[in-house]
């Protein structure tokens, strides 16, 4: 049996459908929906993405930063100033999610941006604390790891209340 190697001619409709599928797939990749976390569990990764949406500049892509951070935690390779300890990030994300669940009944990722900002502000002012360790210091460490100028970039379009 011979294989037909002649070029396939697609109709305009078929080309549109193929382009639409590619666009949808690209959107999923851009949003981080098809990424499988390597160092964090799915809940921690969702919390990290929600947290990064609150602290990164508006032009940044939180899904890409979350993916890069998770990859760096898993491999130990990266271009960050400080060495990253996966356990610190895992515990910090779990504590943040636990605080959100005990205060609101919802995970941090499921909260509205206003409530997320309120929780982060309370943590920053140390009016809301975790049991295991100081989340305020952990949030500053996270900002130093992901923001180009660390936590001092508040006035440069960063959507963080702290």
C-alpha positions in Angstrom: 0.0 0.0 0.0 1.4 3.3 -1.0 1.2 6.4 1.1 -0.2 9.5 -0.6 2.4 12.3 -0.2 0.6 14.9 -2.2 0.0 18.2 -0.3 -3.4 18.4 1.4 -5.5 21.3 0.3 -7.6 22.6 3.1 -10.7 24.7 2.5 -10.9 28.2 4.0 -13.2 26.7 6.7 -10.8 24.0 7.6 -7.9 26.4 7.8 -10.0 28.7 10.1 -10.9 25.8 12.3 -7.3 24.7 12.5 -6.1 28.2 13.3 -8.8 28.6 16.0 -7.7 25.3 17.6 -4.1 26.5 17.7 -5.2 29.9 19.1 -7.1 28.2 21.9 -4.2 25.9 22.7 -1.8 28.9 22.7 -4.1 30.7 25.1 -4.1 27.7 27.4 -0.3 27.6 27.3 -0.1 31.3 27.9 -2.4 31.1 30.9 -0.5 28.2 32.3 -3.5 25.9 32.1 -1.5 23.0 30.5 1.5 23.3 32.9 1.9 20.4 35.4 3.8 21.7 38.5 7.0 19.9 39.3 7.8 21.1 42.8 4.4 22.4 44.1 1.1 20.5 44.2 -1.9 21.8 42.2 -3.3 23.7 45.1 0.0 25.4 45.9 0.5 26.3 42.3 -3.0 27.8 42.1 -2.3 29.9 45.2 1.1 31.0 43.8 -0.6 32.1 40.5 -3.3 34.1 42.4 -0.6 35.6 44.7 1.5 36.6 41.7 -1.5 38.3 40.1 -1.6 40.6 43.1 2.1 41.4 43.4 3.4 41.5 39.9 3.3 44.6 37.6 0.2 44.6 35.3 2.3 43.9 32.2 3.9 40.8 33.7 2.5 37.3 33.0 1.8 35.6 36.4 1.4 32.2 34.8 4.8 32.4 33.2 6.4 33.6 36.4 4.7 30.9 38.5 5.9 28.3 36.0 9.5 29.6 36.0 9.5 29.7 39.8 8.2 26.2 40.1 10.7 24.9 37.6 13.5 26.7 39.5 12.3 25.1 42.7 12.3 21.7 41.1 15.6 21.9 39.4 17.6 24.3 41.6 18.7 26.1 38.5 17.7 29.7 37.8 18.8 33.3 37.7 17.6 34.4 41.1 19.7 36.3 43.6 18.8 34.0 46.5 18.8 30.2 46.6 15.2 28.9 46.7 14.2 26.2 49.2 11.1 24.4 47.9 9.9 23.6 51.4 9.7 27.3 52.3 7.5 28.0 49.3 5.4 25.0 49.9 4.8 25.9 53.5 4.2 29.6 52.8 1.7 28.8 50.1 -0.1 26.3 52.3 -0.2 28.7 55.2 -1.6 31.5 53.0 -4.3 29.2 51.7 -5.1 27.9 55.2 -5.5 31.5 56.5 -7.8 32.3 53.6 -9.8 29.1 54.2 -10.2 29.7 57.9 -11.1 33.4 57.5 -13.4 33.1 54.4 -14.2 29.5 53.8 -12.6 29.6 50.4 -9.1 29.0 49.1 -6.9 32.0 48.4 -7.1 31.4 44.6 -10.9 31.4 44.7 -11.2 34.8 46.5 -11.9 38.0 44.7 -9.0 40.3 44.1 -10.3 42.8 46.8 -10.4 40.1 49.5 -7.0 38.8 48.4 -5.5 42.3 48.7 -7.1 42.7 52.1 -5.6 39.4 53.4 -2.2 40.4 52.0 -2.4 43.8 53.6 -3.3 42.2 57.0 -0.3 39.8 56.6 2.0 42.7 55.7 1.0 44.7 58.7 1.3 41.6 60.8 -2.4 41.8 61.9 -2.9 38.4 60.4 -0.3 35.8 61.2 0.3 32.1 60.5 1.2 29.5 63.1 4.3 28.0 61.5 6.3 31.0 60.5 6.1 34.7 59.7 4.2 35.1 56.4 5.2 38.8 56.2 8.8 37.9 55.9 8.0 35.1 53.5 6.0 37.5 51.2 9.0 39.9 51.1 11.3 37.0 50.2 8.9 36.0 47.4 8.8 39.5 46.1 12.6 39.7 46.1 12.7 36.4 44.1 10.1 37.5 41.4 10.3 41.3 41.2 13.2 42.9 39.4 13.8 45.4 42.1 12.5 43.4 45.0 9.7 44.6 47.3 10.6 48.3 46.8 8.9 48.6 43.4 5.5 49.5 44.8 5.2 52.8 42.9 6.2 51.3 39.6 2.8 49.9 38.5 2.9 47.0 41.0 -0.6 46.0 42.2 0.4 45.2 45.7 -1.1 46.9 48.7 2.0 46.2 50.9 
